[in-house]
Amino acid sequence: MTTMTTEPARARAVLSNQDFKLLQEAVLFYLKAHEDDPISSTYSNLYHRLGSAARR
């Protein structure tokens, strides 16, 4: 009796580089409109992470 082992399928990217750029633009728009909001630092961090993800 032989047991066949199958490797898991390769993961596919959910978002494209263009998607990251669009999301980054949307976050930037939000940041400009809500500069005084205390949560804006969290969005700023997201903006920078999206930029580094788009460069990959």
C-alpha positions as CSV (number, residue, x, y, z in Angstrom):
1,M,0.0,0.0,0.0
2,T,1.5,3.4,-1.0
3,T,0.5,6.6,0.5
4,M,0.4,9.7,-1.7
5,T,1.4,12.9,0.0
6,T,0.3,16.1,-1.7
7,E,1.9,19.4,-1.0
8,P,-0.4,22.2,-0.1
9,A,-1.2,24.5,-3.0
10,R,0.9,27.6,-3.3
11,A,-0.6,30.6,-1.7
12,R,-1.8,33.3,-4.1
13,A,-1.5,37.0,-3.5
14,V,-4.8,38.5,-2.5
15,L,-3.8,42.1,-3.3
16,S,-1.8,43.4,-6.2
17,N,0.9,46.1,-6.0
18,Q,-1.6,48.4,-7.6
19,D,-4.1,47.6,-4.8
20,F,-1.5,48.6,-2.2
21,K,-1.0,51.9,-3.9
22,L,-4.7,52.6,-4.1
23,L,-5.1,51.8,-0.4
24,Q,-2.2,54.0,0.5
25,E,-3.7,56.9,-1.4
26,A,-7.0,56.4,0.4
27,V,-5.3,56.3,3.8
28,L,-3.3,59.5,2.9
29,F,-6.6,61.2,2.0
30,Y,-8.0,60.2,5.4
31,L,-4.9,61.4,7.1
32,K,-5.1,64.8,5.5
33,A,-8.8,65.1,6.4
34,H,-8.3,64.0,10.1
35,E,-4.9,65.3,11.1
36,D,-6.1,66.2,14.6
37,D,-7.7,62.8,15.3
38,P,-5.8,60.9,18.0
39,I,-6.0,57.7,15.9
40,S,-4.2,59.4,13.0
41,S,-0.9,58.0,14.2
42,T,-2.2,54.5,13.6
43,Y,-3.3,55.4,10.1
44,S,0.1,57.0,9.5
45,N,1.8,53.7,10.4
46,L,-0.6,51.8,8.1
47,Y,0.3,54.3,5.3
48,H,4.0,53.6,5.7
49,R,3.4,49.8,5.8
50,L,1.4,49.9,2.7
51,G,4.2,51.8,1.0
52,S,6.8,49.2,1.9
53,A,4.4,46.4,0.8
54,A,3.9,48.0,-2.6
55,R,7.7,48.1,-3.2
56,R,8.1,44.3,-2.8
